[in-house]
């Protein structure tokens, strides 16, 4: 894709993110995104196929544009336990940047509405990323006794889930830094053999 095409695509994705964050998923139509991006509706469809494709790419783009994807890439180059800790920390620190849209996509998934595919895409990718990191810990002989890669992955994913963050930080008033520090420390203590 040419630079102008990439710039237009990125502008559409950023605009879609801002509209969903401001007005909610149900209130934002492709026509709204097109108008706010100063492009035609047909161009949005040409880039993303349909509204579900737009929402999925919007969420993927956010992971890249905030630096989260880069932080994950850097983490994988570290030794397994350090990499797992860095991955958990990167995700927990990413949560406040995506919370309003993530909650909207999660609600769409719960109701079967449009946006459900974007939510499944991002959560499956996160779960898979956690699984790879935990499998590396196991391969290094450092996974704590009693845990398997699958159960450890599920546990880490659930503890770092958007709804857990929402409950503890947004609803119960936890400090985001405390949530991150305590979640990462607890998961490493529970899942990693320190001997």
MARLO-318990 format. One line per field, with one value per residue: residue in three letters; chain; y, x negated, z negated of N, C-alpha, C in turn. Coordinates in steps of 0.2 Angstrom, whole numbers, plus 5000, padded with zeros to 4 digits. Layout:
BEGIN
resn (ala; ...)
chain (A; ...)
n.yy (Y; ...)
n.xx (X; ...)
n.zz (Z; ...)
ca.yy (Y; ...)
ca.xx (X; ...)
ca.zz (Z; ...)
c.yy (Y; ...)
c.xx (X; ...)
c.zz (Z; ...)
END
This chain:
BEGIN
resn (unk; unk; unk; unk; unk; unk; unk; unk; unk; unk; unk; unk; unk; unk; unk; unk; unk; unk; unk; unk; unk; unk; unk; unk; unk; unk; unk; unk; unk; unk; unk; unk; unk; unk; unk; unk; unk; unk; unk; unk; unk; unk; unk; unk; unk; unk; unk; unk; unk; unk; unk; unk; unk; unk; unk; unk; unk; unk; unk; unk; unk; unk; unk; unk; unk; unk; unk; unk; unk; unk; unk; unk; unk; unk; unk; unk; unk; unk; unk; unk; unk; unk; unk; unk; unk; unk; unk; unk; unk; unk; unk; unk; unk; unk; unk; unk; unk; unk; unk; unk; unk; unk; unk; unk; unk; unk; unk; unk; unk; unk; unk; unk; unk; unk; unk; unk; unk; unk; unk; unk; unk; unk; unk; unk; unk; unk; unk; unk; unk; unk; unk; unk; unk; unk; unk; unk; unk; unk; unk; unk; unk; unk; unk; unk; unk; unk; unk; unk; unk; unk; unk; unk; unk; unk; unk; unk; unk; unk; unk; unk; unk; unk; unk; unk; unk; unk; unk; unk; unk; unk; unk; unk; unk; unk; unk; unk; unk; unk; unk; unk; unk; unk; unk; unk; unk; unk; unk; unk; unk; unk; unk; unk; unk; unk; unk)
chain (A; A; A; A; A; A; A; A; A; A; A; A; A; A; A; A; A; A; A; A; A; A; A; A; A; A; A; A; A; A; A; A; A; A; A; A; A; A; A; A; A; A; A; A; A; A; A; A; A; A; A; A; A; A; A; A; A; A; A; A; A; A; A; A; A; A; A; A; A; A; A; A; A; A; A; A; A; A; A; A; A; A; A; A; A; A; A; A; A; A; A; A; A; A; A; A; A; A; A; A; A; A; A; A; A; A; A; A; A; A; A; A; A; A; A; A; A; A; A; A; A; A; A; A; A; A; A; A; A; A; A; A; A; A; A; A; A; A; A; A; A; A; A; A; A; A; A; A; A; A; A; A; A; A; A; A; A; A; A; A; A; A; A; A; A; A; A; A; A; A; A; A; A; A; A; A; A; A; A; A; A; A; A; A; A; A; A; A; A; A; A; A; A; A; A)
n.yy (4994; 5011; 5026; 5037; 5030; 5022; 5032; 5037; 5026; 5023; 5035; 5034; 5023; 5028; 5038; 5030; 5024; 5034; 5039; 5028; 5027; 5039; 5039; 5027; 5010; 5005; 5017; 5022; 5022; 5016; 5026; 5037; 5036; 5038; 5051; 5058; 5056; 5062; 5055; 5044; 5033; 5022; 5021; 5017; 5005; 4999; 4998; 4990; 4980; 4977; 4983; 4975; 4971; 4983; 4987; 4976; 4979; 4991; 4989; 4981; 4990; 5000; 4992; 4992; 5006; 5012; 5006; 4995; 4982; 4983; 4982; 4969; 4962; 4965; 4960; 4946; 4943; 4941; 4932; 4917; 4919; 4932; 4937; 4934; 4941; 4954; 4954; 4952; 4964; 4974; 4972; 4975; 4988; 4993; 4992; 5003; 5012; 5007; 5004; 5010; 5007; 4993; 4988; 4991; 4983; 4970; 4970; 4969; 4957; 4949; 4950; 4946; 4955; 4966; 4968; 4959; 4950; 4957; 4958; 4945; 4942; 4950; 4945; 4932; 4933; 4939; 4928; 4918; 4924; 4925; 4911; 4906; 4913; 4907; 4894; 4894; 4897; 4885; 4876; 4880; 4874; 4880; 4882; 4882; 4869; 4858; 4866; 4867; 4871; 4875; 4878; 4887; 4897; 4901; 4905; 4917; 4925; 4927; 4934; 4945; 4951; 4962; 4964; 4961; 4971; 4982; 4980; 4981; 4993; 5003; 5002; 4999; 5007; 5005; 5009; 5011; 5008; 5000; 4990; 4984; 4981; 4972; 4962; 4957; 4953; 4943; 4934; 4929; 4924; 4914; 4906; 4903; 4893; 4897; 4891)
n.xx (4996; 4997; 4989; 4999; 5011; 5009; 5009; 5022; 5029; 5024; 5029; 5043; 5044; 5040; 5049; 5061; 5058; 5058; 5071; 5079; 5074; 5079; 5093; 5098; 5100; 5112; 5118; 5110; 5109; 5103; 5104; 5103; 5090; 5084; 5088; 5082; 5069; 5066; 5068; 5076; 5090; 5089; 5075; 5071; 5077; 5070; 5057; 5059; 5069; 5081; 5092; 5088; 5075; 5069; 5070; 5062; 5049; 5047; 5045; 5034; 5025; 5024; 5017; 5004; 5002; 5001; 4989; 4990; 4989; 4975; 4969; 4972; 4965; 4952; 4951; 4952; 4939; 4932; 4925; 4935; 4944; 4942; 4947; 4960; 4965; 4962; 4971; 4984; 4984; 4983; 4996; 5005; 5002; 5006; 5020; 5028; 5027; 5035; 5047; 5061; 5066; 5063; 5072; 5084; 5083; 5082; 5095; 5102; 5098; 5104; 5117; 5119; 5118; 5113; 5096; 5092; 5083; 5072; 5068; 5066; 5056; 5045; 5044; 5042; 5029; 5022; 5023; 5016; 5003; 5000; 5000; 4989; 4978; 4979; 4977; 4964; 4958; 4961; 4954; 4941; 4941; 4946; 4960; 4971; 4974; 4988; 4995; 5001; 4997; 5009; 5018; 5011; 5010; 5024; 5026; 5018; 5023; 5036; 5034; 5028; 5038; 5049; 5061; 5058; 5049; 5057; 5067; 5058; 5050; 5058; 5071; 5069; 5059; 5045; 5028; 5021; 5007; 5004; 5013; 5006; 4993; 4996; 5004; 4994; 4984; 4990; 4995; 4982; 4977; 4985; 4985; 4972; 4958; 4947; 4935)
n.zz (5000; 5004; 4997; 4996; 4996; 4985; 4975; 4976; 4973; 4959; 4954; 4955; 4946; 4934; 4932; 4931; 4919; 4910; 4911; 4907; 4894; 4889; 4891; 4890; 4896; 4902; 4907; 4917; 4934; 4951; 4960; 4952; 4947; 4960; 4964; 4953; 4956; 4968; 4980; 4992; 4989; 4997; 4999; 4986; 4985; 4995; 4990; 4978; 4980; 4972; 4958; 4947; 4951; 4951; 4937; 4931; 4937; 4932; 4919; 4919; 4925; 4915; 4905; 4912; 4914; 4901; 4896; 4890; 4897; 4901; 4888; 4884; 4894; 4891; 4878; 4880; 4884; 4873; 4858; 4853; 4841; 4837; 4849; 4849; 4838; 4843; 4853; 4847; 4839; 4849; 4855; 4845; 4843; 4854; 4854; 4848; 4859; 4869; 4863; 4864; 4877; 4878; 4868; 4874; 4886; 4879; 4873; 4885; 4890; 4880; 4882; 4895; 4905; 4919; 4919; 4911; 4917; 4918; 4905; 4901; 4910; 4904; 4891; 4893; 4899; 4889; 4879; 4886; 4886; 4873; 4871; 4878; 4872; 4859; 4862; 4866; 4853; 4847; 4856; 4852; 4840; 4829; 4825; 4813; 4801; 4804; 4812; 4829; 4846; 4853; 4842; 4835; 4844; 4846; 4833; 4831; 4842; 4838; 4826; 4831; 4838; 4847; 4840; 4827; 4824; 4826; 4816; 4804; 4805; 4812; 4806; 4792; 4788; 4788; 4789; 4805; 4807; 4795; 4798; 4809; 4804; 4793; 4800; 4809; 4801; 4793; 4802; 4807; 4795; 4793; 4804; 4808; 4805; 4794; 4789)
ca.yy (5000; 5017; 5030; 5041; 5025; 5020; 5037; 5037; 5020; 5025; 5041; 5030; 5018; 5032; 5041; 5025; 5023; 5040; 5039; 5023; 5029; 5044; 5039; 5020; 5006; 5005; 5024; 5024; 5019; 5017; 5033; 5042; 5036; 5040; 5058; 5061; 5055; 5065; 5050; 5041; 5027; 5017; 5020; 5013; 4998; 4996; 4996; 4985; 4975; 4979; 4986; 4971; 4972; 4990; 4986; 4972; 4982; 4997; 4986; 4979; 4996; 5003; 4989; 4994; 5013; 5013; 5003; 4988; 4977; 4983; 4980; 4962; 4960; 4966; 4955; 4939; 4942; 4940; 4925; 4916; 4921; 4939; 4939; 4933; 4947; 4960; 4953; 4954; 4971; 4978; 4971; 4978; 4995; 4995; 4992; 5010; 5015; 5003; 5002; 5011; 5003; 4986; 4987; 4991; 4977; 4965; 4970; 4967; 4949; 4946; 4951; 4944; 4961; 4968; 4970; 4953; 4947; 4961; 4956; 4938; 4942; 4953; 4941; 4926; 4935; 4939; 4922; 4915; 4927; 4922; 4904; 4906; 4915; 4902; 4888; 4895; 4896; 4877; 4873; 4881; 4870; 4885; 4882; 4880; 4862; 4858; 4870; 4865; 4877; 4878; 4881; 4893; 4903; 4903; 4909; 4923; 4928; 4929; 4939; 4951; 4952; 4969; 4965; 4961; 4978; 4987; 4980; 4983; 5000; 5008; 5002; 4998; 5013; 5003; 5013; 5007; 5005; 4995; 4984; 4981; 4978; 4966; 4957; 4954; 4949; 4938; 4929; 4926; 4920; 4908; 4902; 4902; 4890; 4901; 4887)
ca.xx (5000; 4993; 4989; 5005; 5016; 5008; 5011; 5029; 5031; 5023; 5033; 5049; 5044; 5039; 5056; 5066; 5057; 5061; 5079; 5082; 5073; 5083; 5100; 5100; 5100; 5119; 5119; 5106; 5110; 5098; 5105; 5100; 5083; 5082; 5088; 5077; 5062; 5066; 5068; 5082; 5091; 5086; 5068; 5070; 5078; 5064; 5051; 5060; 5074; 5088; 5091; 5084; 5068; 5066; 5069; 5056; 5043; 5047; 5042; 5027; 5021; 5023; 5011; 4998; 5000; 4999; 4983; 4990; 4986; 4968; 4967; 4973; 4960; 4946; 4952; 4950; 4932; 4929; 4926; 4943; 4947; 4942; 4951; 4967; 4966; 4963; 4978; 4989; 4984; 4985; 5003; 5008; 5001; 5010; 5027; 5031; 5027; 5040; 5053; 5068; 5067; 5063; 5078; 5089; 5082; 5084; 5102; 5105; 5097; 5109; 5124; 5119; 5119; 5107; 5090; 5090; 5078; 5066; 5067; 5063; 5049; 5040; 5043; 5038; 5022; 5019; 5022; 5011; 4997; 4998; 4998; 4982; 4974; 4979; 4974; 4957; 4957; 4962; 4948; 4935; 4941; 4948; 4967; 4972; 4977; 4996; 4998; 4999; 4997; 5015; 5021; 5007; 5012; 5030; 5026; 5015; 5028; 5042; 5032; 5027; 5044; 5052; 5067; 5055; 5046; 5063; 5069; 5054; 5048; 5063; 5076; 5067; 5054; 5038; 5023; 5018; 5000; 5004; 5016; 5001; 4988; 4999; 5006; 4988; 4980; 4994; 4994; 4976; 4976; 4990; 4984; 4965; 4954; 4941; 4929)
ca.zz (5000; 5005; 4991; 4995; 4995; 4978; 4971; 4976; 4969; 4952; 4952; 4954; 4940; 4928; 4931; 4929; 4912; 4906; 4911; 4903; 4887; 4887; 4892; 4890; 4902; 4906; 4910; 4923; 4941; 4955; 4963; 4947; 4948; 4966; 4963; 4949; 4959; 4974; 4985; 4994; 4986; 5001; 4997; 4980; 4987; 4999; 4986; 4973; 4982; 4969; 4952; 4943; 4953; 4948; 4930; 4930; 4939; 4928; 4912; 4921; 4926; 4908; 4902; 4915; 4913; 4894; 4895; 4886; 4901; 4900; 4882; 4884; 4898; 4887; 4872; 4883; 4885; 4866; 4856; 4853; 4835; 4838; 4855; 4846; 4833; 4847; 4857; 4842; 4837; 4855; 4856; 4839; 4844; 4861; 4853; 4848; 4866; 4873; 4859; 4866; 4883; 4876; 4865; 4879; 4890; 4875; 4873; 4892; 4890; 4875; 4885; 4902; 4909; 4923; 4915; 4907; 4920; 4916; 4898; 4901; 4913; 4900; 4885; 4895; 4900; 4882; 4876; 4889; 4885; 4866; 4871; 4881; 4866; 4854; 4865; 4865; 4846; 4846; 4859; 4848; 4833; 4824; 4824; 4806; 4801; 4803; 4818; 4836; 4851; 4854; 4836; 4833; 4849; 4844; 4827; 4833; 4846; 4833; 4821; 4834; 4842; 4847; 4835; 4821; 4824; 4825; 4809; 4799; 4806; 4813; 4801; 4785; 4787; 4787; 4793; 4810; 4806; 4790; 4801; 4813; 4800; 4789; 4804; 4812; 4795; 4790; 4807; 4807; 4789; 4793; 4810; 4810; 4800; 4792; 4787)
c.yy (5006; 5021; 5034; 5036; 5023; 5025; 5038; 5031; 5021; 5030; 5038; 5026; 5023; 5036; 5036; 5024; 5028; 5041; 5034; 5024; 5034; 5043; 5031; 5016; 5006; 5012; 5026; 5019; 5020; 5024; 5038; 5042; 5039; 5048; 5061; 5061; 5058; 5061; 5048; 5035; 5021; 5015; 5016; 5006; 4995; 4994; 4990; 4980; 4977; 4982; 4982; 4971; 4978; 4990; 4982; 4976; 4988; 4995; 4984; 4985; 5000; 4999; 4991; 5002; 5015; 5011; 4997; 4982; 4977; 4980; 4972; 4959; 4960; 4961; 4948; 4938; 4941; 4933; 4924; 4919; 4929; 4941; 4939; 4939; 4953; 4960; 4955; 4961; 4976; 4978; 4975; 4986; 4998; 4995; 4998; 5013; 5013; 5002; 5004; 5007; 4996; 4984; 4986; 4985; 4970; 4964; 4967; 4959; 4946; 4945; 4948; 4949; 4962; 4971; 4964; 4950; 4951; 4959; 4949; 4938; 4945; 4948; 4935; 4927; 4935; 4933; 4918; 4917; 4925; 4915; 4903; 4907; 4910; 4895; 4888; 4894; 4888; 4874; 4874; 4878; 4874; 4886; 4879; 4873; 4863; 4862; 4867; 4871; 4880; 4881; 4887; 4899; 4905; 4907; 4916; 4927; 4931; 4934; 4945; 4954; 4959; 4969; 4965; 4968; 4983; 4986; 4983; 4990; 5005; 5008; 5002; 5004; 5011; 5008; 5009; 5004; 5000; 4989; 4980; 4978; 4972; 4961; 4953; 4950; 4943; 4932; 4925; 4922; 4914; 4903; 4900; 4898; 4894; 4897; 4886)
c.xx (4996; 4994; 4996; 5011; 5015; 5010; 5018; 5032; 5030; 5028; 5040; 5049; 5044; 5046; 5061; 5065; 5060; 5068; 5082; 5080; 5077; 5091; 5103; 5101; 5107; 5120; 5115; 5107; 5104; 5098; 5103; 5093; 5080; 5082; 5083; 5070; 5061; 5065; 5075; 5083; 5089; 5079; 5067; 5072; 5073; 5058; 5053; 5066; 5081; 5086; 5087; 5077; 5065; 5065; 5063; 5050; 5042; 5043; 5035; 5022; 5019; 5017; 5004; 4997; 4999; 4992; 4983; 4987; 4978; 4965; 4967; 4967; 4953; 4946; 4950; 4943; 4928; 4929; 4933; 4946; 4948; 4947; 4959; 4969; 4967; 4969; 4984; 4990; 4986; 4993; 5007; 5008; 5005; 5018; 5030; 5032; 5033; 5047; 5060; 5070; 5067; 5069; 5084; 5089; 5084; 5091; 5105; 5104; 5102; 5116; 5124; 5119; 5112; 5102; 5088; 5084; 5071; 5064; 5063; 5057; 5044; 5039; 5040; 5031; 5019; 5018; 5017; 5004; 4995; 4996; 4991; 4977; 4973; 4976; 4966; 4954; 4956; 4955; 4942; 4935; 4943; 4955; 4968; 4976; 4985; 4999; 4996; 5000; 5004; 5019; 5018; 5009; 5019; 5030; 5023; 5020; 5033; 5040; 5030; 5033; 5046; 5057; 5064; 5052; 5052; 5066; 5065; 5052; 5054; 5069; 5074; 5061; 5047; 5034; 5021; 5011; 5000; 5007; 5010; 4996; 4990; 5001; 4999; 4985; 4984; 4994; 4988; 4974; 4979; 4988; 4977; 4962; 4948; 4935; 4924)
c.zz (5000; 4998; 4990; 4993; 4987; 4973; 4970; 4972; 4961; 4950; 4950; 4947; 4934; 4927; 4929; 4921; 4908; 4906; 4907; 4895; 4884; 4886; 4891; 4896; 4906; 4909; 4916; 4929; 4945; 4959; 4958; 4947; 4954; 4966; 4959; 4951; 4965; 4980; 4987; 4990; 4990; 5000; 4991; 4981; 4991; 4995; 4981; 4974; 4979; 4962; 4947; 4944; 4950; 4941; 4928; 4932; 4935; 4921; 4914; 4922; 4919; 4905; 4905; 4913; 4906; 4892; 4891; 4890; 4901; 4894; 4881; 4888; 4894; 4881; 4874; 4883; 4878; 4864; 4853; 4847; 4836; 4844; 4853; 4842; 4838; 4851; 4853; 4840; 4843; 4856; 4851; 4840; 4850; 4859; 4852; 4855; 4870; 4870; 4862; 4872; 4882; 4873; 4870; 4884; 4886; 4874; 4880; 4892; 4885; 4878; 4892; 4907; 4914; 4918; 4911; 4910; 4919; 4909; 4898; 4904; 4908; 4894; 4887; 4896; 4893; 4879; 4879; 4887; 4877; 4866; 4873; 4875; 4861; 4856; 4865; 4858; 4845; 4849; 4855; 4841; 4828; 4822; 4817; 4806; 4800; 4809; 4825; 4840; 4852; 4848; 4834; 4838; 4847; 4838; 4828; 4837; 4842; 4829; 4824; 4839; 4842; 4841; 4828; 4819; 4822; 4818; 4804; 4799; 4807; 4808; 4793; 4783; 4786; 4791; 4799; 4810; 4801; 4794; 4805; 4809; 4796; 4794; 4807; 4807; 4793; 4796; 4808; 4801; 4790; 4799; 4811; 4804; 4800; 4790; 4792)
END
